[in-house]
Amino acid sequence: MATRVVVLGAGFGGLELTTILSEEFGSDIEVVLIDKGDAFIFGFSKLDVMFGRQMPDAVRHPYRDLLKPGVRFVQTTVRTIDPIGKRVVTDAGHFEADVLVVALGADLDPAATPGLIEGGHEFYSVAGAFALRDTLPAFQGGPAIVGVCGRSFKCPPAPSETALLLHDFLTERGRRQASSISLVMPFGTPIPPSPDTSQAILKAFAERGIAFVKDQLVKALDPTRKVAVLSDGSEMPYALFLGIPVHRVPQVVVESGLAAHPHDWVPVNKQTLATKFPGVYAVGDVNGVGTPKAGVFAEGSAKIVGAAIIAQIKSGTPPEPYKGQGSCYVEFGHNQVGRVDVDFLSGPKPTGTFQEPSTALVAEKAHFGKSRLARWFGPAHP
C-alpha cells in the first residue's frame, strides 16, 4: 500500500512539502493537503494590496490550480487532530495517516488587545490588509502608530516595512507633513539577529522622521480618548492605528495536546521537526523551533521533513539537521528592497548578514515569488 501523508495547512510549508513528495514518488504516494482557504497569498502581497500597489485578485493563487501526481487538495476546516492515532476529523470527513504534518500556522487574536477591534485596524490578516486599501486613502493626517501587540509575531521586518511604506503613501498624497509616524516594537532594535539590518532601518527612519519606540508592546487602545496604552503604562495619542495582533496557536492544535496552551508553540526536535508523537511533524509558524515566523523558514523546515519521509519510505539516510537558515526581503520604500540572510540554529546564537537596499533586490524579490508559484502550482501559473 502507498504511504499516506496528511498535511494540514497549505502555506509555504504545506505547499513545499507536497511538491517534494510528488516529485519523488508521483502517484506512488497518497498525499492529502488540507486547508480551510481557497487560495494562497504571499504575506508580502498583503502590504502590496494595502498600499494600493496590487489589486486583490492579482495576489490570490487558487488551490484549485494545484495539479500534482499523488496529491489531493481538500478545502475544509479541521475539527480534531488525534496525534496518537494520526487521525484528523474535518468538515469533509476524516483522514487516516501514516505520517501527519501539522502546518496550520499562527492564528491572530485581535480581541486579546482591548480596544483594537473597536478603535484600530489590524493588517496581518488578508481581510484586514485588504480592508485598509479602502481606509488609508481617507486618512487626512495626525499621529499614526504601527504597533505590535504580542511578543511573538509573523515576519519580524513587516512592522518596519509598514512604517516606511506608510511614509511613502502619505508623501505621495501630500499628507506626510500633517502626520507623524511611530513604530512600537518589543525589541531593542528592529531586527535583533542582524545589527547591520537594524542600523539601516533606523537610519531610514531618521531620514524620514519616523519614531522608533523600542522594548514596548501595545497593551490596549482607548478608542474614546484615541490613545494607545503601552506595556510600561505610558500612552501615545493616535489618529490612525495599524496593529499587529497577538498571535496564538490554533485552538484545534491546543486541543490535540500538541501544544500545552494557546501561546506555547508546538515543541519539536530542533534538528528533525518531529513532535513527541511518532510519525507527527510540525513545520512553519505553528512550531516552537526558534526561528522567526516567516514563510521562508516554513519552506526550509518542510525540506527537512520531506527528506525524512523519503528516507523512511526508501530506508535511506536521514537528512542533515535543520539549520534554521533563510533570507528575508525588507521593503525600504522609495522603490528599494534590502535583504537579510539569517542563521538561527547552526551556531551558538543567531546571526544575520545584510544586503543594502537596491532596485536589483526589487527584481530578486519578484523572482522569489514567481519561482515559488511555478514550483508549487506549475510553470503555466501566472
C-alpha positions in Angstrom: 0.0 0.0 0.0 1.1 3.5 -0.7 2.2 5.6 2.3 -0.5 8.0 3.4 0.7 11.5 4.3 -1.8 14.1 5.6 -0.6 17.7 5.6 -2.6 20.3 7.5 -2.1 23.8 6.1 -1.3 24.9 2.6 1.1 27.8 3.3 4.8 27.8 2.4 5.4 24.6 4.4 2.5 22.6 3.2 3.0 23.6 -0.5 6.7 22.9 -0.4 6.3 19.5 1.3 3.7 18.2 -1.0 5.7 19.3 -4.0 8.8 17.4 -2.7 6.8 14.2 -2.1 5.0 14.4 -5.5 8.3 15.0 -7.3 9.9 12.0 -5.6 7.0 9.5 -5.7 4.4 10.7 -8.2 1.3 8.6 -7.9 3.0 6.0 -5.7 2.2 8.1 -2.6 -1.1 9.3 -1.2 -0.8 12.9 0.0 -3.8 14.8 1.2 -3.3 18.6 1.6 -6.0 20.3 3.7 -6.6 24.0 4.1 -9.7 26.0 5.0 -8.9 28.7 2.5 -9.4 28.6 -1.3 -6.2 30.4 -2.3 -2.6 31.0 -1.4 -1.5 34.6 -0.8 2.1 35.6 -0.1 2.5 37.5 3.2 4.2 40.4 1.4 1.3 40.7 -1.0 -0.9 41.9 1.8 1.2 45.1 2.0 1.1 45.5 -1.8 -2.7 45.4 -1.7 -3.0 47.6 1.4 -0.9 50.4 -0.1 -2.6 50.2 -3.5 0.3 48.6 -5.3 -1.6 45.5 -6.4 -5.2 44.6 -6.9 -6.6 41.9 -4.5 -7.5 39.4 -7.3 -3.9 39.6 -8.7 -2.3 38.2 -5.5 -4.7 35.3 -5.0 -3.5 31.9 -6.2 -6.4 29.4 -6.1 -5.7 26.0 -4.7 -7.9 24.5 -7.5 -4.8 25.1 -9.7 -2.8 22.5 -7.7 -2.4 19.5 -10.0 0.4 17.2 -8.7 0.6 13.5 -9.1 -0.1 11.7 -5.8 -1.5 14.9 -4.1 -5.2 15.7 -3.4 -6.2 19.1 -2.1 -9.2 19.3 0.2 -10.7 22.7 1.2 -12.2 22.1 4.6 -11.9 23.0 8.3 -10.0 20.8 10.6 -12.1 20.0 13.7 -10.0 17.5 15.7 -6.5 16.1 15.5 -5.5 12.8 17.1 -1.7 12.8 17.1 -1.5 9.3 18.6 -3.7 7.6 16.0 -2.6 10.1 13.3 -6.3 10.7 12.5 -7.9 14.0 11.5 -11.6 14.9 11.5 -12.7 17.7 9.2 -16.0 19.0 7.9 -15.2 17.0 4.7 -14.8 13.7 6.7 -12.0 12.0 8.5 -8.5 11.2 7.2 -6.1 8.5 8.4 -2.3 9.0 8.0 0.9 7.1 8.2 2.6 10.4 8.5 0.9 13.5 9.8 2.4 17.0 9.2 0.8 20.0 11.1 1.5 23.2 9.2 -1.5 25.3 10.4 0.4 28.4 11.1 -0.3 31.0 13.8 -3.8 32.4 14.4 -4.4 36.1 15.1 -6.2 37.2 18.3 -7.2 40.9 17.9 -9.6 40.5 20.9 -6.7 39.9 23.2 -5.8 43.6 23.0 -8.6 45.7 24.5 -9.9 48.3 22.1 -8.0 47.0 19.0 -11.1 45.8 17.2 -13.2 48.9 18.1 -10.5 51.6 17.7 -7.8 50.3 15.4 -7.0 48.3 12.3 -5.1 45.1 12.0 -3.2 44.4 8.8 -1.9 40.9 9.4 -4.9 39.0 8.2 -5.8 39.1 4.5 -9.2 40.6 5.3 -7.7 43.3 7.5 -5.0 44.3 5.0 -7.4 44.3 2.1 -9.9 46.5 4.0 -7.2 49.1 4.7 -6.8 49.5 0.9 -10.1 51.5 1.2 -9.4 53.0 4.6 -6.0 54.5 4.2 -6.8 57.0 1.3 -9.3 58.7 3.7 -6.6 59.4 6.4 -6.0 63.2 6.3 -3.3 63.4 8.9 -2.4 63.2 12.6 -0.4 60.7 14.7 -0.1 57.3 13.0 1.1 54.3 15.0 2.3 51.0 13.8 2.1 48.9 16.9 3.0 45.3 17.9 0.6 43.8 20.5 2.3 40.5 21.2 5.9 39.4 21.6 5.8 36.6 19.0 4.6 37.6 15.6 5.0 36.7 11.9 7.5 38.3 9.6 9.6 40.5 12.0 10.6 43.0 9.3 6.9 43.7 8.4 6.1 46.4 11.1 9.2 48.4 9.9 8.3 47.9 6.3 4.8 49.2 7.0 6.1 52.3 8.7 8.3 53.1 5.7 5.6 52.3 3.1 3.2 54.5 5.1 5.7 57.3 4.8 5.7 56.9 1.0 2.0 56.6 0.8 1.3 59.8 2.8 4.1 61.7 1.0 2.6 60.9 -2.4 -0.7 62.3 -1.3 0.7 65.4 0.3 -0.3 64.4 3.8 3.0 63.5 5.3 3.7 66.9 6.8 0.3 66.8 8.6 1.2 63.4 10.1 3.6 61.7 12.4 4.6 58.1 12.2 5.7 55.9 15.2 6.6 52.2 15.3 6.1 50.4 18.7 8.1 47.1 19.0 9.0 44.7 21.8 12.7 44.6 20.6 15.6 46.9 21.3 16.3 47.1 17.6 14.1 46.4 14.5 15.9 43.1 13.5 17.8 41.8 16.6 19.8 39.0 14.8 21.3 41.5 12.3 22.7 44.7 13.7 23.5 45.9 10.1 19.9 45.5 9.0 18.6 47.2 12.2 21.0 50.1 11.7 19.9 50.5 8.1 16.3 50.6 9.1 16.9 53.0 11.9 18.8 55.3 9.5 15.9 55.2 7.1 13.5 56.0 10.0 15.7 59.0 11.0 15.8 60.3 7.4 12.0 60.1 7.2 11.2 61.3 10.7 9.7 58.0 11.9 9.9 57.4 15.6 11.1 54.0 16.9 9.6 53.2 20.3 11.7 50.2 21.5 11.1 47.5 24.1 7.4 48.2 24.3 4.1 46.4 23.4 0.8 48.0 22.8 -1.4 46.5 25.6 -4.6 48.3 24.9 -6.3 51.1 22.9 -8.7 53.6 24.3 -10.9 54.4 21.3 -12.8 57.2 23.2 -9.6 59.1 24.1 -7.8 57.9 21.0 -4.7 56.8 22.9 -2.6 53.6 22.8 -1.5 52.2 26.2 2.0 50.7 26.2 3.3 47.9 28.4 5.0 50.4 30.7 1.7 52.2 31.3 2.6 55.2 29.1 0.2 56.5 26.5 0.5 57.6 22.9 -2.2 59.6 21.0 -3.2 58.2 17.6 -5.5 59.2 14.7 -4.6 56.0 12.8 -3.5 52.8 14.5 -2.2 49.9 12.4 -1.8 46.9 14.7 0.0 43.6 14.7 -2.4 41.4 16.8 -1.4 38.9 19.5 -0.6 35.6 17.8 -1.7 32.3 19.2 -1.6 28.5 18.5 -4.7 27.4 16.5 -7.3 26.1 19.0 -7.6 22.7 17.3 -3.8 22.2 17.8 -4.1 23.1 21.5 -7.0 20.7 22.0 -5.0 17.9 20.3 -2.3 18.0 23.0 0.4 19.0 20.6 0.7 22.4 22.3 0.2 23.0 26.0 -1.7 26.2 25.8 -2.6 28.9 23.2 0.7 30.7 23.5 3.0 27.7 23.7 4.1 26.8 20.1 4.3 23.1 19.3 7.5 21.7 20.8 9.6 19.9 18.2 13.0 18.3 17.9 15.1 21.3 16.6 17.0 19.0 14.2 14.2 17.0 12.7 11.0 19.0 13.3 9.4 15.8 14.9 6.9 16.2 17.7 6.8 13.9 20.7 4.3 11.8 18.8 5.8 9.2 16.5 5.2 10.0 12.8 3.9 13.5 13.5 5.8 16.6 12.5 5.1 20.3 12.9 6.5 22.8 10.4 6.3 26.6 10.0 4.7 29.1 12.3 2.9 26.6 14.5 6.1 25.1 15.9 8.5 26.5 18.6 11.8 25.5 16.9 13.2 29.0 17.5 13.2 30.6 14.0 11.1 33.6 13.0 7.5 33.0 11.9 8.1 33.6 8.2 7.4 31.6 5.0 11.0 31.0 4.1 11.6 29.2 7.4 8.4 27.1 6.9 9.7 26.2 3.5 13.1 25.3 4.9 11.6 23.1 7.6 9.4 21.4 5.0 12.5 20.4 3.1 13.9 18.6 6.1 10.6 16.8 6.8 10.2 15.9 3.1 13.7 14.4 3.1 12.9 12.5 6.3 9.7 11.0 4.9 11.6 10.0 1.7 14.3 8.3 3.8 11.7 6.5 5.8 9.9 5.1 2.8 13.1 4.2 0.9 15.1 3.1 4.0 17.6 5.7 3.2 19.9 8.1 5.1 18.1 10.6 7.3 18.6 14.3 6.3 21.1 16.7 7.7 19.8 18.6 10.8 17.6 21.6 10.3 19.8 24.8 10.4 17.1 27.4 10.6 18.6 29.4 7.7 16.6 31.8 5.4 16.6 35.1 3.6 14.0 37.8 4.2 13.4 40.7 1.8 12.8 44.1 3.5 10.9 46.9 1.9 12.6 50.2 2.5 10.2 52.4 0.5 11.4 54.6 -2.3 11.1 51.5 -4.5 14.1 49.9 -2.8 14.3 46.5 -1.2 17.1 45.1 1.1 17.8 41.5 2.1 18.9 39.9 5.4 20.3 36.3 5.4 19.9 34.8 8.8 21.0 31.6 10.5 19.3 30.8 13.7 20.3 27.2 14.7 23.8 26.5 13.3 25.8 28.4 15.8 25.7 29.5 19.5 23.5 32.4 18.7 21.5 33.7 15.6 23.4 35.7 13.0 22.4 37.8 10.1 24.1 39.3 7.0 22.6 42.4 5.4 22.5 43.4 1.7 21.9 47.1 1.2 18.6 48.2 -0.4 18.6 48.3 -4.2 16.4 48.1 -7.3 18.2 44.8 -8.1 16.8 43.3 -5.0 13.3 44.5 -6.0 13.7 42.3 -9.1 15.1 39.4 -7.0 12.1 39.6 -4.6 9.7 39.4 -7.5 11.6 36.4 -8.9 11.4 34.8 -5.5 7.7 34.9 -5.6 7.3 33.8 -9.2 9.7 30.9 -8.7 7.7 29.5 -5.8 4.4 29.8 -7.7 5.9 28.0 -10.7 7.3 25.3 -8.4 4.1 24.8 -6.4 1.4 25.5 -8.9 3.2 24.6 -12.2 5.2 26.7 -14.8 2.0 27.8 -16.5 0.7 29.6 -13.4 0.7 33.4 -13.8 
